[in-house]
Amino acid sequence: MAVDVTPRGTRGARIPNLPRPLMNLMVGLMVLFYGLLGSRVRIMGAPLLLLTTVGAKTGKTRRTVLGWFPDGDKSWLVVASYAGAARHPAWYFNLAKNPDKVWIEVGKREVCGRLCQSG
């Protein structure tokens, strides 16, 4: 069950295109720090969570660290803004293609996404 992707913006910040190995290294380091420090990690005072999705094209498990906003006791809001760029972040496409294969980790707590199938 796929989800419709919203159209990309027409204006936004220019995010530099870094070589893929460098981006993979940066994301890997962020995931490592999150694994070591858990919920103590914050960026500009905002708490972080670990989002795990399944790749839209590759089917491989992908992990990224994101800021979030609380929405009640058992809800987390994340914004797919790609730091204000006009384009969407890669995890947004993964989430839209495979909404039933999403997990988040907040601190030491791992939660299946709202649309996940249990079992």
CNS distance restraints for C-alpha pairs under 8 A (distance, minus, plus):
assign (resid   1 and name CA) (resid  97 and name CA) 7.40 0.50 0.50
assign (resid   1 and name CA) (resid  98 and name CA) 6.99 0.50 0.50
assign (resid   1 and name CA) (resid  99 and name CA) 7.16 0.50 0.50
assign (resid   1 and name CA) (resid 100 and name CA) 7.68 0.50 0.50
assign (resid   2 and name CA) (resid  96 and name CA) 5.73 0.50 0.50
assign (resid   2 and name CA) (resid  97 and name CA) 4.69 0.50 0.50
assign (resid   2 and name CA) (resid  98 and name CA) 6.14 0.50 0.50
assign (resid   2 and name CA) (resid  99 and name CA) 6.71 0.50 0.50
assign (resid   3 and name CA) (resid  96 and name CA) 4.71 0.50 0.50
assign (resid   3 and name CA) (resid  97 and name CA) 6.28 0.50 0.50
assign (resid   3 and name CA) (resid  99 and name CA) 7.27 0.50 0.50
assign (resid   4 and name CA) (resid  96 and name CA) 6.68 0.50 0.50
assign (resid   5 and name CA) (resid  93 and name CA) 7.29 0.50 0.50
assign (resid   5 and name CA) (resid  96 and name CA) 6.49 0.50 0.50
assign (resid   8 and name CA) (resid  86 and name CA) 5.86 0.50 0.50
assign (resid   8 and name CA) (resid  87 and name CA) 5.26 0.50 0.50
assign (resid   8 and name CA) (resid  88 and name CA) 6.57 0.50 0.50
assign (resid   9 and name CA) (resid  85 and name CA) 7.87 0.50 0.50
assign (resid   9 and name CA) (resid  86 and name CA) 4.34 0.50 0.50
assign (resid   9 and name CA) (resid  87 and name CA) 6.32 0.50 0.50
assign (resid  10 and name CA) (resid  86 and name CA) 5.87 0.50 0.50
assign (resid  11 and name CA) (resid  85 and name CA) 7.33 0.50 0.50
assign (resid  11 and name CA) (resid  86 and name CA) 5.36 0.50 0.50
assign (resid  12 and name CA) (resid  84 and name CA) 5.61 0.50 0.50
assign (resid  12 and name CA) (resid  85 and name CA) 4.32 0.50 0.50
assign (resid  12 and name CA) (resid  86 and name CA) 4.54 0.50 0.50
assign (resid  13 and name CA) (resid  83 and name CA) 7.29 0.50 0.50
assign (resid  13 and name CA) (resid  84 and name CA) 5.35 0.50 0.50
assign (resid  13 and name CA) (resid  85 and name CA) 4.36 0.50 0.50
assign (resid  13 and name CA) (resid  86 and name CA) 6.81 0.50 0.50
assign (resid  14 and name CA) (resid  85 and name CA) 6.05 0.50 0.50
assign (resid  15 and name CA) (resid  83 and name CA) 7.89 0.50 0.50
assign (resid  15 and name CA) (resid  85 and name CA) 6.55 0.50 0.50
assign (resid  18 and name CA) (resid  22 and name CA) 6.61 0.50 0.50
assign (resid  18 and name CA) (resid  23 and name CA) 6.40 0.50 0.50
assign (resid  19 and name CA) (resid  23 and name CA) 6.42 0.50 0.50
assign (resid  20 and name CA) (resid  24 and name CA) 6.02 0.50 0.50
assign (resid  21 and name CA) (resid  25 and name CA) 6.13 0.50 0.50
assign (resid  22 and name CA) (resid  26 and name CA) 6.23 0.50 0.50
assign (resid  23 and name CA) (resid  27 and name CA) 6.18 0.50 0.50
assign (resid  24 and name CA) (resid  28 and name CA) 5.94 0.50 0.50
assign (resid  25 and name CA) (resid  29 and name CA) 6.13 0.50 0.50
assign (resid  26 and name CA) (resid  30 and name CA) 6.31 0.50 0.50
assign (resid  27 and name CA) (resid  31 and name CA) 6.22 0.50 0.50
assign (resid  27 and name CA) (resid  64 and name CA) 6.44 0.50 0.50
assign (resid  27 and name CA) (resid  65 and name CA) 7.66 0.50 0.50
assign (resid  28 and name CA) (resid  32 and name CA) 6.10 0.50 0.50
assign (resid  29 and name CA) (resid  33 and name CA) 6.11 0.50 0.50
assign (resid  30 and name CA) (resid  34 and name CA) 6.13 0.50 0.50
assign (resid  30 and name CA) (resid  64 and name CA) 7.70 0.50 0.50
assign (resid  30 and name CA) (resid  65 and name CA) 6.54 0.50 0.50
assign (resid  31 and name CA) (resid  35 and name CA) 6.10 0.50 0.50
assign (resid  31 and name CA) (resid  50 and name CA) 7.34 0.50 0.50
assign (resid  31 and name CA) (resid  63 and name CA) 7.30 0.50 0.50
assign (resid  31 and name CA) (resid  64 and name CA) 6.49 0.50 0.50
assign (resid  31 and name CA) (resid  65 and name CA) 6.20 0.50 0.50
assign (resid  32 and name CA) (resid  36 and name CA) 6.24 0.50 0.50
assign (resid  33 and name CA) (resid  37 and name CA) 5.93 0.50 0.50
assign (resid  33 and name CA) (resid  38 and name CA) 7.67 0.50 0.50
assign (resid  33 and name CA) (resid  41 and name CA) 7.82 0.50 0.50
assign (resid  34 and name CA) (resid  38 and name CA) 4.89 0.50 0.50
assign (resid  34 and name CA) (resid  39 and name CA) 7.51 0.50 0.50
assign (resid  34 and name CA) (resid  41 and name CA) 6.52 0.50 0.50
assign (resid  34 and name CA) (resid  50 and name CA) 7.49 0.50 0.50
assign (resid  34 and name CA) (resid  65 and name CA) 7.51 0.50 0.50
assign (resid  37 and name CA) (resid  41 and name CA) 6.05 0.50 0.50
assign (resid  38 and name CA) (resid 106 and name CA) 7.57 0.50 0.50
assign (resid  38 and name CA) (resid 107 and name CA) 4.74 0.50 0.50
assign (resid  38 and name CA) (resid 108 and name CA) 6.67 0.50 0.50
assign (resid  39 and name CA) (resid  47 and name CA) 6.88 0.50 0.50
assign (resid  39 and name CA) (resid  48 and name CA) 6.78 0.50 0.50
assign (resid  39 and name CA) (resid  49 and name CA) 7.65 0.50 0.50
assign (resid  39 and name CA) (resid 106 and name CA) 6.59 0.50 0.50
assign (resid  39 and name CA) (resid 107 and name CA) 4.24 0.50 0.50
assign (resid  39 and name CA) (resid 108 and name CA) 7.65 0.50 0.50
assign (resid  40 and name CA) (resid  47 and name CA) 7.86 0.50 0.50
assign (resid  40 and name CA) (resid 107 and name CA) 7.88 0.50 0.50
assign (resid  41 and name CA) (resid  47 and name CA) 6.74 0.50 0.50
assign (resid  41 and name CA) (resid  48 and name CA) 6.57 0.50 0.50
assign (resid  42 and name CA) (resid  46 and name CA) 5.23 0.50 0.50
assign (resid  42 and name CA) (resid  47 and name CA) 4.79 0.50 0.50
assign (resid  42 and name CA) (resid  48 and name CA) 5.92 0.50 0.50
assign (resid  43 and name CA) (resid  47 and name CA) 6.83 0.50 0.50
assign (resid  43 and name CA) (resid  48 and name CA) 7.44 0.50 0.50
assign (resid  43 and name CA) (resid  67 and name CA) 7.52 0.50 0.50
assign (resid  46 and name CA) (resid  67 and name CA) 6.25 0.50 0.50
assign (resid  46 and name CA) (resid  68 and name CA) 7.19 0.50 0.50
assign (resid  47 and name CA) (resid  67 and name CA) 5.86 0.50 0.50
assign (resid  47 and name CA) (resid  68 and name CA) 6.36 0.50 0.50
assign (resid  47 and name CA) (resid  69 and name CA) 7.86 0.50 0.50
assign (resid  48 and name CA) (resid  65 and name CA) 6.53 0.50 0.50
assign (resid  48 and name CA) (resid  66 and name CA) 5.43 0.50 0.50
assign (resid  48 and name CA) (resid  67 and name CA) 4.46 0.50 0.50
assign (resid  48 and name CA) (resid  68 and name CA) 6.05 0.50 0.50
assign (resid  48 and name CA) (resid 106 and name CA) 7.29 0.50 0.50
assign (resid  49 and name CA) (resid  65 and name CA) 5.71 0.50 0.50
assign (resid  49 and name CA) (resid  66 and name CA) 5.48 0.50 0.50
assign (resid  49 and name CA) (resid  67 and name CA) 6.34 0.50 0.50
assign (resid  49 and name CA) (resid  68 and name CA) 6.87 0.50 0.50
assign (resid  49 and name CA) (resid 104 and name CA) 6.62 0.50 0.50
assign (resid  49 and name CA) (resid 105 and name CA) 5.67 0.50 0.50
assign (resid  49 and name CA) (resid 106 and name CA) 4.91 0.50 0.50
assign (resid  49 and name CA) (resid 107 and name CA) 7.19 0.50 0.50
assign (resid  50 and name CA) (resid  63 and name CA) 6.75 0.50 0.50
assign (resid  50 and name CA) (resid  64 and name CA) 5.79 0.50 0.50
assign (resid  50 and name CA) (resid  65 and name CA) 4.61 0.50 0.50
assign (resid  50 and name CA) (resid  66 and name CA) 6.38 0.50 0.50
assign (resid  50 and name CA) (resid 104 and name CA) 5.44 0.50 0.50
assign (resid  50 and name CA) (resid 105 and name CA) 4.95 0.50 0.50
assign (resid  50 and name CA) (resid 106 and name CA) 6.64 0.50 0.50
assign (resid  51 and name CA) (resid  63 and name CA) 5.57 0.50 0.50
assign (resid  51 and name CA) (resid  64 and name CA) 5.36 0.50 0.50
assign (resid  51 and name CA) (resid  65 and name CA) 6.14 0.50 0.50
assign (resid  51 and name CA) (resid  66 and name CA) 7.01 0.50 0.50
assign (resid  51 and name CA) (resid 102 and name CA) 7.38 0.50 0.50
assign (resid  51 and name CA) (resid 103 and name CA) 6.00 0.50 0.50
assign (resid  51 and name CA) (resid 104 and name CA) 4.61 0.50 0.50
assign (resid  51 and name CA) (resid 105 and name CA) 6.64 0.50 0.50
assign (resid  52 and name CA) (resid  61 and name CA) 6.79 0.50 0.50
assign (resid  52 and name CA) (resid  62 and name CA) 5.57 0.50 0.50
assign (resid  52 and name CA) (resid  63 and name CA) 4.43 0.50 0.50
assign (resid  52 and name CA) (resid  64 and name CA) 6.67 0.50 0.50
assign (resid  52 and name CA) (resid 102 and name CA) 5.80 0.50 0.50
assign (resid  52 and name CA) (resid 103 and name CA) 5.09 0.50 0.50
assign (resid  52 and name CA) (resid 104 and name CA) 6.06 0.50 0.50
assign (resid  53 and name CA) (resid  61 and name CA) 5.84 0.50 0.50
assign (resid  53 and name CA) (resid  62 and name CA) 5.25 0.50 0.50
assign (resid  53 and name CA) (resid  63 and name CA) 6.46 0.50 0.50
assign (resid  53 and name CA) (resid  91 and name CA) 7.01 0.50 0.50
assign (resid  53 and name CA) (resid  94 and name CA) 6.16 0.50 0.50
assign (resid  53 and name CA) (resid  95 and name CA) 6.33 0.50 0.50
assign (resid  53 and name CA) (resid  98 and name CA) 7.58 0.50 0.50
assign (resid  53 and name CA) (resid 101 and name CA) 6.07 0.50 0.50
assign (resid  53 and name CA) (resid 102 and name CA) 4.84 0.50 0.50
assign (resid  53 and name CA) (resid 103 and name CA) 6.65 0.50 0.50
assign (resid  54 and name CA) (resid  59 and name CA) 5.42 0.50 0.50
assign (resid  54 and name CA) (resid  60 and name CA) 5.46 0.50 0.50
assign (resid  54 and name CA) (resid  61 and name CA) 4.55 0.50 0.50
assign (resid  54 and name CA) (resid  62 and name CA) 5.80 0.50 0.50
assign (resid  54 and name CA) (resid  94 and name CA) 5.99 0.50 0.50
assign (resid  54 and name CA) (resid  95 and name CA) 7.59 0.50 0.50
assign (resid  54 and name CA) (resid  98 and name CA) 6.56 0.50 0.50
assign (resid  54 and name CA) (resid 101 and name CA) 6.23 0.50 0.50
assign (resid  54 and name CA) (resid 102 and name CA) 7.23 0.50 0.50
assign (resid  55 and name CA) (resid  59 and name CA) 4.54 0.50 0.50
assign (resid  55 and name CA) (resid  60 and name CA) 5.16 0.50 0.50
assign (resid  55 and name CA) (resid  61 and name CA) 6.16 0.50 0.50
assign (resid  55 and name CA) (resid  62 and name CA) 6.28 0.50 0.50
assign (resid  55 and name CA) (resid  91 and name CA) 7.85 0.50 0.50
assign (resid  55 and name CA) (resid  94 and name CA) 5.06 0.50 0.50
assign (resid  55 and name CA) (resid  98 and name CA) 7.90 0.50 0.50
assign (resid  56 and name CA) (resid  93 and name CA) 6.38 0.50 0.50
assign (resid  56 and name CA) (resid  94 and name CA) 4.58 0.50 0.50
assign (resid  56 and name CA) (resid  95 and name CA) 7.86 0.50 0.50
assign (resid  56 and name CA) (resid  97 and name CA) 5.50 0.50 0.50
assign (resid  56 and name CA) (resid  98 and name CA) 6.86 0.50 0.50
assign (resid  62 and name CA) (resid  91 and name CA) 7.87 0.50 0.50
assign (resid  64 and name CA) (resid  91 and name CA) 7.82 0.50 0.50
assign (resid  66 and name CA) (resid  78 and name CA) 7.21 0.50 0.50
assign (resid  67 and name CA) (resid  78 and name CA) 6.59 0.50 0.50
assign (resid  68 and name CA) (resid  76 and name CA) 6.21 0.50 0.50
assign (resid  68 and name CA) (resid  77 and name CA) 5.43 0.50 0.50
assign (resid  68 and name CA) (resid  78 and name CA) 4.81 0.50 0.50
assign (resid  68 and name CA) (resid  79 and name CA) 7.46 0.50 0.50
assign (resid  69 and name CA) (resid  76 and name CA) 5.80 0.50 0.50
assign (resid  69 and name CA) (resid  77 and name CA) 5.02 0.50 0.50
assign (resid  69 and name CA) (resid  78 and name CA) 6.58 0.50 0.50
assign (resid  70 and name CA) (resid  75 and name CA) 6.30 0.50 0.50
assign (resid  70 and name CA) (resid  76 and name CA) 5.02 0.50 0.50
assign (resid  70 and name CA) (resid  77 and name CA) 6.27 0.50 0.50
assign (resid  71 and name CA) (resid  75 and name CA) 4.92 0.50 0.50
assign (resid  71 and name CA) (resid  76 and name CA) 5.51 0.50 0.50
assign (resid  71 and name CA) (resid  77 and name CA) 6.44 0.50 0.50
assign (resid  72 and name CA) (resid  76 and name CA) 7.82 0.50 0.50
assign (resid  80 and name CA) (resid  88 and name CA) 6.52 0.50 0.50
assign (resid  80 and name CA) (resid  89 and name CA) 6.33 0.50 0.50
assign (resid  80 and name CA) (resid  92 and name CA) 6.37 0.50 0.50
assign (resid  81 and name CA) (resid  85 and name CA) 6.53 0.50 0.50
assign (resid  81 and name CA) (resid  87 and name CA) 8.00 0.50 0.50
assign (resid  81 and name CA) (resid  88 and name CA) 6.57 0.50 0.50
assign (resid  81 and name CA) (resid  89 and name CA) 7.11 0.50 0.50
assign (resid  82 and name CA) (resid  86 and name CA) 7.94 0.50 0.50
assign (resid  82 and name CA) (resid  87 and name CA) 7.06 0.50 0.50
assign (resid  82 and name CA) (resid  88 and name CA) 6.01 0.50 0.50
assign (resid  82 and name CA) (resid  89 and name CA) 5.20 0.50 0.50
assign (resid  88 and name CA) (resid  92 and name CA) 6.46 0.50 0.50
assign (resid  88 and name CA) (resid  93 and name CA) 7.72 0.50 0.50
assign (resid  89 and name CA) (resid  93 and name CA) 7.40 0.50 0.50
assign (resid  90 and name CA) (resid  94 and name CA) 6.62 0.50 0.50
assign (resid  91 and name CA) (resid  95 and name CA) 6.04 0.50 0.50
assign (resid  92 and name CA) (resid  96 and name CA) 6.17 0.50 0.50
assign (resid  93 and name CA) (resid  97 and name CA) 6.04 0.50 0.50
assign (resid  94 and name CA) (resid  98 and name CA) 5.96 0.50 0.50
assign (resid  94 and name CA) (resid  99 and name CA) 7.81 0.50 0.50
assign (resid  95 and name CA) (resid  99 and name CA) 5.06 0.50 0.50
assign (resid  95 and name CA) (resid 101 and name CA) 7.81 0.50 0.50
assign (resid  95 and name CA) (resid 102 and name CA) 6.93 0.50 0.50
assign (resid  98 and name CA) (resid 102 and name CA) 7.44 0.50 0.50
assign (resid  99 and name CA) (resid 113 and name CA) 7.85 0.50 0.50
assign (resid  99 and name CA) (resid 115 and name CA) 6.19 0.50 0.50
assign (resid  99 and name CA) (resid 116 and name CA) 7.16 0.50 0.50
assign (resid 100 and name CA) (resid 113 and name CA) 7.15 0.50 0.50
assign (resid 100 and name CA) (resid 114 and name CA) 7.92 0.50 0.50
assign (resid 100 and name CA) (resid 115 and name CA) 4.98 0.50 0.50
assign (resid 100 and name CA) (resid 116 and name CA) 4.16 0.50 0.50
assign (resid 100 and name CA) (resid 117 and name CA) 6.33 0.50 0.50
assign (resid 101 and name CA) (resid 113 and name CA) 7.46 0.50 0.50
assign (resid 101 and name CA) (resid 115 and name CA) 7.98 0.50 0.50
assign (resid 101 and name CA) (resid 116 and name CA) 5.94 0.50 0.50
assign (resid 102 and name CA) (resid 112 and name CA) 6.19 0.50 0.50
assign (resid 102 and name CA) (resid 113 and name CA) 5.12 0.50 0.50
assign (resid 102 and name CA) (resid 116 and name CA) 6.68 0.50 0.50
assign (resid 103 and name CA) (resid 110 and name CA) 6.99 0.50 0.50
assign (resid 103 and name CA) (resid 111 and name CA) 5.70 0.50 0.50
assign (resid 103 and name CA) (resid 112 and name CA) 4.47 0.50 0.50
assign (resid 103 and name CA) (resid 113 and name CA) 5.31 0.50 0.50
assign (resid 104 and name CA) (resid 110 and name CA) 5.72 0.50 0.50
assign (resid 104 and name CA) (resid 111 and name CA) 5.33 0.50 0.50
assign (resid 104 and name CA) (resid 112 and name CA) 6.44 0.50 0.50
assign (resid 104 and name CA) (resid 113 and name CA) 6.99 0.50 0.50
assign (resid 105 and name CA) (resid 109 and name CA) 5.47 0.50 0.50
assign (resid 105 and name CA) (resid 110 and name CA) 4.24 0.50 0.50
assign (resid 105 and name CA) (resid 111 and name CA) 6.18 0.50 0.50
assign (resid 106 and name CA) (resid 110 and name CA) 6.43 0.50 0.50
assign (resid 106 and name CA) (resid 111 and name CA) 7.99 0.50 0.50
assign (resid 112 and name CA) (resid 116 and name CA) 5.94 0.50 0.50
